[in-house]
Amino acid sequence: MFQNLQDDYTGYIISGHAEMATPGYDLVCCAVSAITQAALLGLNDHLPEKISYSIDEQGFLECFLEEDISEEDRLAANVIIRTMLLGLESIEAGYGEYLKVSKRRCNECCSE
């Protein structure tokens, strides 16, 4: 999870597999995928020209907001990303050995 100095979410990266169970039967991995992809769908629906993202089959998803979005769009993005974060933290509380949620604060966030 990436935040700027004003506590606004600027993006997120999901990487890896939970490895709680065999692929296709891993409930933690499925839950994380569903929550993070739903957030991506919400961001893409509400802010289609204001996000950049990439996703692959190896358990990698990254999504970042453009820097010059309006305050209204930033508020909408924060609600979507914060809701995603609440879901991930709930999973982490029960299955912390399989999921680690981290936050980073930065001036200019990017995927590099």
C-alpha positions in Angstrom: 0.0 0.0 0.0 1.4 3.4 -1.0 0.4 6.7 0.6 1.6 10.2 0.0 2.5 12.6 2.8 -1.2 13.8 3.1 -2.3 10.2 3.9 -3.9 9.7 0.5 -3.6 6.3 -1.1 -1.6 6.5 -4.3 -1.5 2.8 -5.3 -0.8 -0.8 -4.3 1.2 -3.8 -5.3 0.2 -7.4 -4.7 2.9 -10.0 -5.2 3.2 -13.7 -4.8 1.0 -16.5 -3.8 -0.2 -17.4 -0.2 0.9 -21.1 -0.6 -1.6 -22.1 2.1 -2.9 -24.9 -0.1 -2.4 -26.2 -3.7 -3.1 -23.7 -6.5 -6.8 -23.4 -7.2 -7.7 -24.5 -3.6 -5.9 -21.8 -1.7 -8.6 -19.8 0.1 -6.2 -17.0 1.2 -4.9 -16.5 -2.3 -8.4 -16.5 -3.8 -9.7 -14.0 -1.2 -6.8 -11.7 -1.7 -7.2 -11.9 -5.5 -10.9 -11.3 -5.3 -10.6 -8.2 -3.0 -7.7 -6.6 -4.9 -9.2 -7.2 -8.3 -12.5 -5.9 -7.2 -10.8 -2.7 -6.0 -9.1 -2.5 -9.4 -12.4 -2.9 -11.2 -13.9 -0.1 -9.0 -11.0 2.2 -9.6 -11.1 1.5 -13.4 -14.9 2.1 -13.4 -14.8 5.4 -11.5 -11.5 6.7 -12.7 -10.7 5.0 -16.0 -8.3 7.6 -17.4 -6.6 8.2 -14.0 -5.0 4.9 -13.1 -2.3 2.7 -14.5 -2.2 -1.0 -13.7 -0.7 -4.3 -14.7 -1.6 -7.9 -13.7 -0.2 -11.3 -14.5 -0.9 -15.0 -13.8 2.0 -15.3 -11.3 0.2 -13.4 -8.5 1.4 -9.9 -9.4 -1.0 -6.9 -9.6 0.0 -3.2 -9.4 -2.2 -0.2 -9.6 -1.3 3.4 -9.2 -3.3 6.6 -9.4 -2.1 9.5 -11.7 -0.7 12.3 -9.6 -2.9 15.1 -11.0 -6.3 13.8 -10.1 -9.0 16.0 -8.7 -9.8 16.1 -5.0 -13.2 14.5 -5.7 -11.5 11.6 -7.6 -8.8 11.3 -4.9 -11.6 10.9 -2.3 -13.3 8.2 -4.3 -10.1 6.4 -4.8 -9.3 6.5 -1.1 -12.7 5.0 -0.3 -12.1 2.1 -2.7 -8.5 1.5 -1.6 -9.3 1.8 2.1 -12.1 -0.7 1.7 -9.7 -3.1 0.0 -7.2 -2.5 2.8 -9.8 -3.3 5.5 -10.5 -6.7 3.7 -6.8 -7.5 3.4 -6.1 -6.6 7.1 -9.0 -8.8 8.1 -7.5 -11.8 6.2 -4.1 -10.9 7.7 -5.6 -11.0 11.2 -6.7 -14.6 10.7 -4.0 -15.9 8.3 -1.0 -13.7 9.1 1.4 -16.5 8.3 0.2 -16.4 4.7 -0.3 -12.7 4.1 1.6 -9.6 5.1 0.1 -6.1 4.4 2.7 -3.3 4.4 2.4 0.4 3.9 4.9 2.8 2.5 4.7 6.6 2.6 6.4 8.5 -0.2 6.5 11.9 -1.8 6.2 10.6 -5.4 5.0 7.0 -5.5 5.7 4.8 -8.4 6.1 1.1 -9.2 9.9 1.4 -9.7 
